[in-house]
Amino acid sequence: MEVEKSTNTDNDAAKDQSSGLHKGLGNRHIQLIAIGGAIGSGLFMGSGKTISLSGSSIIITYMVVGFFMFLMMRAIGELLLSNSSYNSFVDFTSEYLGNWAGFFMGWSYWLCWVISCIGDVVVIGGYIQFWFPDLSLWIPAVCSLLFLVSLNVFSVKNFGEIEFWFALIKVLAILVLIIVGFSMIFTGFTSPNGVQASLTHLVERGSIFPNGLFGFIAGFQIAIFSFMGVELLGITAGETKNPEKNLPKAINSIPLRIMLFYVLSLICIIAITSWKYVSPDKSPFVEVFALAGIHIAAALMNFVVLTSALSATNSGVFSTSRMLFGLATQKDAPHFFEKLSTKKIPLLSLLFSGIGMLIGVLLLVIIPSVMQLYTLLSTLCAILILFVWSLMLFSYLAYRKKRPDLHQKSIYKMPAGIILSYACLMFFGFALIALLFEEDTRIGMYIAPFWFLWLIFAYKYRDHIHAYFRKRFN
């Protein structure tokens, strides 16, 4: 989001350098942030439920969702690089669709990540119980959140370094799973329950659509949530060195990452255990080794999925603080959220977002079931992120209509941009309808409208709200 609204003059650039966010993210940070964003906790935790719904057709699900994610990221990439003053996707949304769109997108994206972080720290509690089954879920949830907020207080480079190592652990673990998995498949490994590892489990009778077409469609909810974070590159633009080179490189590698991390890992899981033995309430990445009797590997994989949840929470802590900072600079949030610390960190935005996440952890008292709460939270996130992604695509379509000159000069054009943007929007509409197919995801659809009603009220009276806070806290 723009730190200084307006032009690209030398004076403005100098002002951005002195008072704006610190450009502390290098190429290796951006590459690993992109990978980490494409490997969400939805893959590690939620794919068990998706496999139970879709069977081996989950592979098709992730390939379809991944394809549209790549198209959307190409649209975001072209827009961000069309104007060097853009610091995030909210900037171009406000410019091409109007201030209301930036307001709705910014606050929805902020809430989306707050909810996602609550879901991730809830999952962290579940992972810790693998080693300490009697430990209350809220204790590791609160501790991990406090730890990550504290680390993000010091500098953006801390975020980049933490995410770099978390993402690296995820990548290495999935590669190990793939290597070990295919070794088990080719050697005909037989688990204690008598299932022999084989690729035939992918196409055995009843494995492709075990719950029919509706089960296949219902599986898109977790798949959509799994990819939440892929757009995080659109938040880091203002703190990225040499974005003209680093952003396209990160976006172009998305298809390869999807094939490697999602498709091959899911093929291994189903081939080793058969879909019918995958528990919907546990991480299949852990269960596949536990079921095979390799308990040390199961413990190591549990550590990996734990770091994945920490990585997702770390991304959420970062992105919520930057989004709230950006909203404040546009006068869409109280003015004190735009204040930066001496380390160029939006400290009050960071702390406020962290407090919101801590309050959300109290949901564990109301809904003590990890998977039940995780499903509700991931559904709400899916609804909000589909809304945000759709606004990005509408912004791209408006950009193509209003600024054909910028498209012609673009160094990173989206291929068949208009047609494929409409195709993406149709797919997002389909994904939203899919949430109505299952009772546990339908609840989120009932809750979400209240958020948008609140946004309508808040946008209408935002000047009064802003004046109130400025008077009380100036």
N, C-alpha and C positions, 0 to 999 in steps of 0.2 A: 504494500500500500504506500502511497506517496507520503513521504515525510514532509516535503514541501509541495503544495499543490501548484502546478503551473508549468513553466516552460523549461527548456533545456539550455538556458543561457549559462555562460561561464559562472556568473555570480550564484545562480541557483545550484549549480554543480558544486561549487565551493561550499555553499551552505549545507548541502546534503553530506559532504565529506566531514564537516565539522560537527553537525548536530544530529545526523541520522544514525541508522543502525550500522553496526560495524560489519564490514565485508570480511568475515573471518572463515568462510567455508571455501576450501580449495577443491580441486578436481576429485581427489580420492574421497573426500567427504560426500560430495554430490553423487558420485557413482554408487557408494555404499548406502546413502540415504535412499536413492532410487531403488536399489535392490531390497533394502529393508522395507520400503513402502509397498513393494510388490509381494513381500512375504509377510502377510499379516498373521495375527494370532488366530484369525478365522480359519486359516489352513491347518494350523497345528491342533487347535481345540475343536473347531466347528466341523471339520471335514468328517469326523466320525458320524455325526448326525446326518450330514449330507449323503454319505455313503449308504447309511441305513435307509434313506429315502429313495436314492437314485441308483444304487448299485454301481456297477462299473460305468454307467453312463455319466457319472460325475466327471469323468475325464472330458467328455464332450462339453459339459457345463462350464468347466474352467477354461476350456479353449475358446468357447463362444464369448464368455465374459471378458477374457483376456484380449480377444480381438477388438472388442469395442472399447476397452480401456486404452489400447494403443491408439486407436483413431481419435479418441477424446484428447489424449496427451499430445498428439500432433497438432490439434487445433489450439490447445493451450500454448504449446511451444511457439507457434507462428504468432499468436497474439502478443505474448510476452516480449518476443524479439522485435515486434513491429514498432515499439516505442521504448527507448532506454529508461524512461522515467517510471515505468511500471515496476513496482516492487512485489506485487502479488496479483492473483487473478481477480481480486475485488476491484482493483484499479480499472481494468479494462471493462469489467461488468458495469461499473458505475458510469463510465464514459459512454458506452454504446447502448445500454438499456435504461439508464437513468439512475438517479440517486436511490430510489426505492429498491432497485434490484441489488445495489451494493449493500444497502442496509439489511435486506432480507438474507442475502447470501452470507454476509459477514457474521451476523448473529447466529444463523443456522449452522454455519460451519463451526463456530465456537462451541455451540451446544453439542454438536455432533461429536466433537473430540472430547468434550467433558464426559459425555455418556460413554464413549468408547473407552476412555481411561478408567472409568468406574468398572466397566465390564472386564477390562484387562487386569486390574488389581484384584478383582474378585477371583478371576482365573488363577492369578498368582497364589492366592490362598489355597486353592485346590491343588496346585502343583506342590506346594510346600507340605501339604498333608500326605503326599506320597512318602515322605520321610518321617513326618511327625503327625500321625493320624489323629491324635487327640488335641492338636493345637486349634484354637478358635480361628475361623477364617479371617476375621477382621484384623487380627494382629499383624500377619505378614502384609495384608493389603495396605494398612495405614503406614507401616514402616517403609515399604517400598516406595510409596507415594512421597513421603517426607524426604527420603533419600534423593529421589530424582529432582524434586523441586529445589532442594538445596544445591545440587550440582549445577542446575541451570541458572542459578543466581549469579554466577561469577562471570561467564562469558559465553558467546555463541560458539566459540571453539570447543568449549566443554561439551556442548550438545553434539557438535560434529564428531568429536573424538569418541564419546560414549556410543553414539549411533554407529560409527564406523566399526567398533569392536563387537557390538551386539550383532550387527548385520553380518560381520565376518564369521562369527560363531554359528549363526543360522545357516549361512552358505556352506560352511565346512560340514556341519551336521547333516544337511540334506544330501550333500555329495557322498558322505560316508554311508548314509541310509541307502542311497541308490547303488553304491558299489557292493555293500554287504547284501542288500536285497537281491540283486541280480545273481550274486554268487550263490545265495540260498536257492534261487529259482533253478539255476543251471545244474546244481548238484543234487536237486530233488530233495531238499531238506523237508523233513516231516516233523510237525509240531506235536507236543504231547497229546493234543486232542485228535490226532490221527490225520490231520490235513496236510497233504503234500504240496509244497510250493510249486506252482506251475502257472504259466501264462494262460492256460486254458480256463482258469477261474474268471478271466475277463469276459469270456464269451459263453460260459457254461449256462445251462438252461435256467432261466429266471434271474440271471445276474444283471442284464442290461437295463431292463425297466421292471424291477421287482414289484413296484407299487403302481405300475401303469404310468400313463402320461402325466397325471396330476402329481404323482410322486416326483417325477423328473422335474416338473416345473417348480414344485415347492423347494427343490434343492437349490434354486438360484439365490435364495435369501442369504444363506451363509456365504455363498460364492461371491456375491456382491460385497458383503461386509469384509471378506478376506482381502479384497483389493482396495479397501479404504486405506488411504495413505499414499497410493500411487500418485495422487495429485499434489503431494507435499512439495514436490519440486516447484510448484507454482507459488509456494509460500516463501521458499528460500531464495528466490530470484534477487531480492534486495540485499541479500547478505552473501551473494555468490561472486567469486572472482571470475572474470572472463565468461559471463553467461552465454555469449554468442557461440562459444566453442563447447562449453561444458554441458549446457542444457540439451542441445541436440544429441550429443553423444549418449547421454543418460537415457533420453527418450527412445532413441533408435534401438537400444539394447533390450527394451521391454519384451518383444516377442521371444527372444532367445531365453530370457529369464523365465518366462511363463512355461515354455516347453521343458526346460531343465528342472526347475524347482517344483512346479505344480504337477505337470503331466507325468514325468518319470517317477516322482516320489509316490504318487497315487497308484500308478501301475504296480510298483513294488509292493505297496501295502495290500492291495487286493489280491495280487498274485501269490503272496506268501500266506495269507490267512483266509482268503475267500471273503467276499463282502458280508456274508451272513454271520460271520463271527466278529465283526467290527462293532464295538459298543458305541451307541449314540451318545452316551454320557461321559465318555472319557476320550483322551487324545489317542487317536489310532497310531500316532508316531511312537508313543510309549507302549501301547498295548501290543503292537506287532512284535516287539522284542520280548515282552513279558509272556505273551502267548507262546512264543517260540522257545521259552525257557531260558533266554539269555538275560538274566536279571541285572547283571552289571551294565549291559548295553541299555536296558530299560531305564536304569537309574541315570545313566549319562544322557539319554534322550530326554528324560524328564528335566534335567538341568538345562538342556538346549531350549525346550519349549518354554521353560521358565524365563530364560533370557529373551526369548521372542516376545513374551508378554511385557517384560521390562522395556524392551525396545519400542514396542507400540505405545506404552505409557510415556516413555521419554519423548517420542514424536508428538504425542498429544499435549504434553506439558509445554513443549516448544511452540507448537502451532497455535494453541489457544492464547498464549501470551502475545504472540505477534499479531494475531487477528484482532484481539482486543485493543492493542496499541494502534493498529491501522484504523479501526472504527473510531477511536478517539481523535485521531488526526483529521478525520472527515466530519467531526462533530456529530457522530452517530453513537457515541458513548461518552460518559462523563470525562471531562478534560484531563483529570489527573491520571488517567490511564495512559496518556501519551508521554508522561515524564520518563526520561531515561536515567539510569544510574550512571556513575562515572565509568562503568565498563560498557556503556552503550546498550544496556539491557533494560527492557520495559518492566521494571521490578514490580510495580503495583499491579500491572496486568498479570504478571506471572503469579503473584501471591493470591490475587482474587480468584484466578482460575483454579489454583491448587486448593483453596478453601472450598470451592464448589465441588471439586472431586471428593474431598474428604467427607463432606456432608452426604454425598451420594453413596458412600460406602455403607452408610447406615441402612441402606436397602437390604443388606445382609441380615438384619434383624427381622425384617418383614418377610423376605423370601430367602430362607436359608439354603435352598437347593442351588448349587453352583450353576448347573446347566439350565435350569428354569429361568434364573435371573439373567444369565448370559444370553439366552435366546431372546428375552424381552428387550434387553439393552441393545443387542446387535440388530434387532428388527427396527428399533427407533433410529439407530445409526444409519441403517440401509435406506430408510425413508428420507432422512435429512440429506444424506450424501447424494442420493438420486436427484433431489431437488437442486443441490449445489451444482452437480455435474451438468444438469439440464440448463441451468442459467449460463454456464460457461459456453455451452454449444449455441444457445440463442445469441450470446454475445459475439461468437464467431460469425454467425450468419448475418448479424447486424453490421459487423466490421466489413464483411465482404460486400455488403450493399452500400455502405456509407463511404468506405475508403478503398475503392478498387486500386487506387494508386499505390497504397501501402502494400497491398497483396502482390502487385506486379513487381515491386522492389524487394519483396521478402527474400531472405536468404534461406528460409526454411518453410517453404510452402507445403500446406497439407494437400496431398493428392486427392482429386475429386472432392474437394472440401465441402461444397454445398450438399451434394447428394449423400455423402457419407455422414455428414452431420445430421441430416434428417433420419438416416438409418439408425444412428445412435439414439436419437430421441425416441424413435419408435421402440427400440429395444428397452430403453429405460422405462417407457410406459408399460411394456409387457412385464418387466421385472417388478414394477409396483403392483400390478394386478396379481402377480404370483404370490404376493404376501397374504392375499385373502384366502389362499387354498388350505392353510393349516391353522388350527385354532390358536396355537401358541404364538404364531406370527400375526394373526388377525388382531390380537389385543393391541399391538403397537399401532396398527392402522386406526384404532379407535382413539388412541391417546394423542397422536400427532396433530390432528386439526386444532387442538387447544393451543399448541405452540404458535401456529400461524395466525390464529385469532389474536393472540397476545401481540404478535409482531405488527399486525395491522393497527392496533391501538397505540403501541409504542411509537410507530413511525408517524402516526397522525399527531401525536403530542410530544414528539422528540425535542422540539425547541423549548417547550415548557420544562421538560424533564432536565434538559441540559442546563437551562438557566437556574433551575432549583439547585442542582449540584454545584454549579459555579458560585452561587450565592452562599451556600453552606460551607463549601470546602475551598474557597479561594484563598 
